[in-house]
Amino acid sequence: MFNDPLINRIIDFILNIGIEVTAGIFEEETVLPGIKIDSGKIIVDEKKLLYPGDLLHEAGHIAVKPGSERFNTSINVGNDPAEEMMSMAWSYAAAVNIGIPPEVVFHPHGYHGQSVSLIRNFQSNNCIGLPMLQWVGMCADYKNAPSLGVSPFPFMIKWLRD
């Protein structure tokens, strides 16, 4: 679908979990370069996409929305602080699942200069957003995973919120 193999790898993952992704060309400025959200779908203008990992972050925003709200999501999906934190944790788990370095998602040009700190926290199991992902049943922390019979975060029980 796209020229960059990393972009294709990320998009294959997003498509496989049930979020629609299409190629497109758009002139308007978007929150993240090369990515437009319209009715719960991700539209990618590959020529404008600066950071492929941003696709996972935006997919995370869509994924953590309640199912009843997911398809009403357009333009700026990051207004809710809880969903922002959930999206960060979700995108870290997605990067681990895909097998790409977390620096692809948490690149130095995003996250208000906190990319390195976020990666360190996730890797040391001090995960921003994890309690909320667990609360909505998408994953479990190290304490609760054994009683649920699942692997702990970054393993995800489900990739889309009900």
C-alpha positions as CSV (number, residue, x, y, z in Angstrom):
1,M,0.0,0.0,0.0
2,F,2.8,2.4,0.9
3,N,6.4,2.8,-0.2
4,D,8.0,2.7,3.3
5,P,8.2,-0.9,4.7
6,L,7.9,0.4,8.3
7,I,4.8,2.3,7.5
8,N,3.3,-0.9,5.9
9,R,4.3,-2.9,8.9
10,I,2.5,-0.5,11.3
11,I,-0.5,-0.2,9.1
12,D,-0.8,-4.0,8.7
13,F,-1.0,-4.2,12.5
14,I,-3.6,-1.4,12.7
15,L,-5.8,-3.0,10.0
16,N,-5.5,-6.4,11.6
17,I,-6.9,-5.1,14.9
18,G,-9.9,-3.6,13.2
19,I,-9.1,0.1,12.6
20,E,-9.5,1.2,9.0
21,V,-6.5,2.9,7.3
22,T,-6.5,4.4,3.8
23,A,-4.0,6.3,1.7
24,G,-5.0,9.9,0.8
25,I,-3.8,13.3,-0.2
26,F,-4.9,16.3,1.8
27,E,-3.9,19.9,1.8
28,E,-5.3,21.0,5.2
29,E,-2.9,21.1,8.1
30,T,-3.5,18.3,10.6
31,V,-2.6,17.7,14.2
32,L,0.2,15.3,13.2
33,P,1.8,15.7,9.8
34,G,0.5,13.2,7.2
35,I,-2.3,11.8,9.4
36,K,-6.0,12.7,9.3
37,I,-8.7,11.1,11.4
38,D,-12.2,10.9,9.9
39,S,-15.1,9.0,11.4
40,G,-12.7,6.6,13.2
41,K,-10.6,6.0,10.1
42,I,-7.0,6.9,9.7
43,I,-6.1,8.6,6.4
44,V,-2.4,8.7,5.6
45,D,-0.6,11.1,3.3
46,E,2.7,9.3,3.0
47,K,4.5,12.3,1.5
48,K,3.6,14.4,4.5
49,L,4.1,11.7,7.2
50,L,7.2,12.7,9.2
51,Y,7.1,10.1,12.0
52,P,5.6,6.6,11.2
53,G,5.2,5.9,14.9
54,D,2.6,8.7,15.1
55,L,0.3,6.2,13.3
56,L,0.3,4.0,16.4
57,H,-0.3,6.8,18.7
58,E,-3.3,8.0,16.7
59,A,-4.6,4.4,16.3
60,G,-4.3,4.2,20.1
61,H,-6.6,7.2,20.5
62,I,-9.2,5.5,18.3
63,A,-8.7,2.1,20.0
64,V,-9.2,3.4,23.6
65,K,-12.4,5.2,22.7
66,P,-15.6,3.4,23.8
67,G,-16.9,1.4,20.8
68,S,-20.0,3.6,20.7
69,E,-17.8,6.7,20.2
70,R,-15.1,5.3,18.0
71,F,-16.7,6.0,14.6
72,N,-17.6,9.5,15.6
73,T,-13.9,10.4,16.1
74,S,-12.5,12.9,13.7
75,I,-9.8,15.6,13.5
76,N,-8.3,16.0,17.0
77,V,-8.7,12.8,18.9
78,G,-6.6,13.8,21.9
79,N,-8.7,16.1,24.0
80,D,-9.2,13.8,27.0
81,P,-6.1,13.5,29.3
82,A,-7.1,10.0,30.4
83,E,-7.4,8.9,26.7
84,E,-4.0,10.6,25.9
85,M,-2.3,8.5,28.7
86,M,-4.1,5.4,27.6
87,S,-3.0,6.0,24.0
88,M,0.6,6.3,25.0
89,A,0.5,3.0,26.9
90,W,-1.4,1.4,24.0
91,S,1.1,2.6,21.4
92,Y,4.0,1.3,23.6
93,A,2.3,-2.1,23.8
94,A,1.7,-2.0,20.0
95,A,5.3,-1.2,19.3
96,V,6.4,-4.2,21.5
97,N,3.9,-6.4,19.7
98,I,5.0,-5.4,16.3
99,G,8.7,-5.7,17.3
100,I,9.7,-2.1,16.6
101,P,11.8,0.0,18.9
102,P,9.7,2.2,21.2
103,E,11.8,5.2,19.9
104,V,9.8,4.9,16.7
105,V,6.6,5.9,18.6
106,F,8.3,8.0,21.3
107,H,10.5,10.0,18.9
108,P,12.3,13.1,20.1
109,H,10.0,15.5,18.2
110,G,6.9,14.6,20.2
111,Y,5.7,14.2,23.8
112,H,6.9,17.6,24.9
113,G,10.5,16.5,25.2
114,Q,9.6,13.6,27.5
115,S,10.2,10.7,25.0
116,V,13.2,9.2,26.7
117,S,11.6,9.4,30.1
118,L,8.4,7.8,28.9
119,I,10.4,4.9,27.3
120,R,12.3,4.4,30.5
121,N,9.1,4.3,32.6
122,F,7.4,1.8,30.3
123,Q,10.5,-0.4,30.3
124,S,10.7,-0.3,34.1
125,N,6.9,-1.2,34.4
126,N,6.0,2.3,35.6
127,C,3.5,2.7,32.9
128,I,1.5,5.9,32.5
129,G,-2.0,4.9,31.3
130,L,-1.8,1.3,32.4
131,P,-4.3,1.6,35.3
132,M,-6.9,3.0,32.9
133,L,-6.3,0.4,30.2
134,Q,-6.6,-2.2,32.9
135,W,-9.8,-0.6,34.3
136,V,-11.5,-0.9,30.9
137,G,-10.4,-4.5,30.5
138,M,-7.8,-4.1,27.8
139,C,-4.8,-5.4,29.7
140,A,-3.5,-6.4,33.2
141,D,-0.6,-5.3,35.3
142,Y,1.9,-7.7,36.9
143,K,-0.1,-7.9,40.1
144,N,-3.5,-8.8,38.4
145,A,-2.4,-10.7,35.3
146,P,-1.8,-14.1,37.1
147,S,-5.3,-14.2,38.6
148,L,-6.8,-13.4,35.1
149,G,-4.6,-16.1,33.5
150,V,-3.0,-13.6,31.1
151,S,0.4,-12.2,30.5
152,P,1.0,-8.7,32.0
153,F,1.3,-5.5,30.1
154,P,2.6,-4.9,27.4
155,F,0.5,-7.9,26.5
156,M,-3.0,-6.7,25.6
157,I,-6.1,-8.8,26.3
158,K,-7.8,-6.9,23.5
159,W,-6.7,-4.1,21.3
160,L,-10.1,-2.3,21.0
161,R,-12.2,-1.0,23.9
162,D,-15.7,-2.3,24.1
